[in-house]
């Protein structure tokens, strides 16, 4: 533990940023391949209606994502700060808590999802064949909940430990397997939407097994040592992870409201178009989340070690890297929106119809880089209140009213412009909180922390 700690609190920050972020970015790209590749295979080899079904079904897979980030990000934050203050007892307790928490939450989610899948999809406007296809996909994904959630959560802990390369490698193995199985089940075996779901679950089972084996047999510092829920660790894990889970839960609610409102004002074509655009938008967010995965152990460990000036300087370095990468994806879409949408859709008329709205929706995307780094800072420092405030403001208090009110005046365009308007407001809010943190919590001269 000492070598990794010293590496994070004393090495050159630019070198550390690249060392932590690049594997994180690649790893997060790999994660995105699951839904991205599913969408391409389904959209190109099944039907546009099936793409619409997988898009609305994806909304409710965010329940699983919520469990994974609740446990994974919370545990990673607890771990990185424990490493910073050389607290081996806490380090030894992390993985047992991760396994038990994901098991408990996943069993509840799986049961609810299997029973109520039709009702959930109907709530957001899925009907007829789209509803039938979506239910088939969703039920298969929920069957794999335990493996999906443990695999993702354990990988987040691995990144919180600073083992970005190993985390990336294991995610890469799973993603490549997913692509191969997608081709086999969708193209060769003609299993359609269900085949894409089966491919995803099998690849996640492999990831879960690989992560378990790493912590059980190969990790030098973080191991399965105590299989008992410890109240103090559970409380801190859930407190920190709650904001990350809220992001997934509110994303579910946000997408449910968005798709149902799109259906009301623009019909199935708008739902299909948004599904295609959302795939690219999700891909564009991946490098930003990858950078945040690298930033989290840096900020948490240095904060735990009392290196406050280093946290502040490193934050601005990560801001710059995030802005640079977000500009690349932003420019690609602005230059060739039709080609990007054409990856998922064959209907050229529909692509042409959505050109202006999609360009408006992505217009202020680079602001997201600052917003995500700020959210990660709050989580890394254990500032659950600020992290929760940011998530609730972005995805509930501001976005949902915007989606419901703006189309009354601007039609479907009002739905598309909701994101850039809300993101601007939330970025300003997060910046004000960071300024407060820098002046208060990080203003003390560097000193070791006892807790």
Secondary structure, DSSP 8 states (H G I E B T S, - for coil): -HHHHHHHHHS-HHHHHHHHHHHHHHHHHHHHHHHHHHHHHHHHHT-HHHHHHHHHHHHHHHHHHHHHHHHHHHHHHHHHHHHHTT-HHHHHHHHHHHHHHHHHHHHHHHHHHHHHHHHHHHHTT--HHHHHHHHHHHHHHHHTHHHHHHHHHHHHHHHHTT-HHHHHHHHHHHHHHHHHHHIIIIIIS--HHHHHHHHHHHHHHHHHHHHHHIIIII-SSS-----S--HHHHHHHHHHHHHHHHHHHHHHHHHHHHHHHHHHHHHHHHHHHHHHHHHHHHHHHHHHHHHHHHHHHHHHHHHHTT-HHHHHHHHHHHHHHHHHHHHHHHHHHHH-HHHHHHTT---HHHHHHTHHHHHHHTTTTTHHHHHHHHHHHHHHTT-HHHHHHHHHIIIIIIHHHHHHHHHHHHTHHHHHTHHHHHHHHHHHHHHHHHHHHHHTTT-S-------
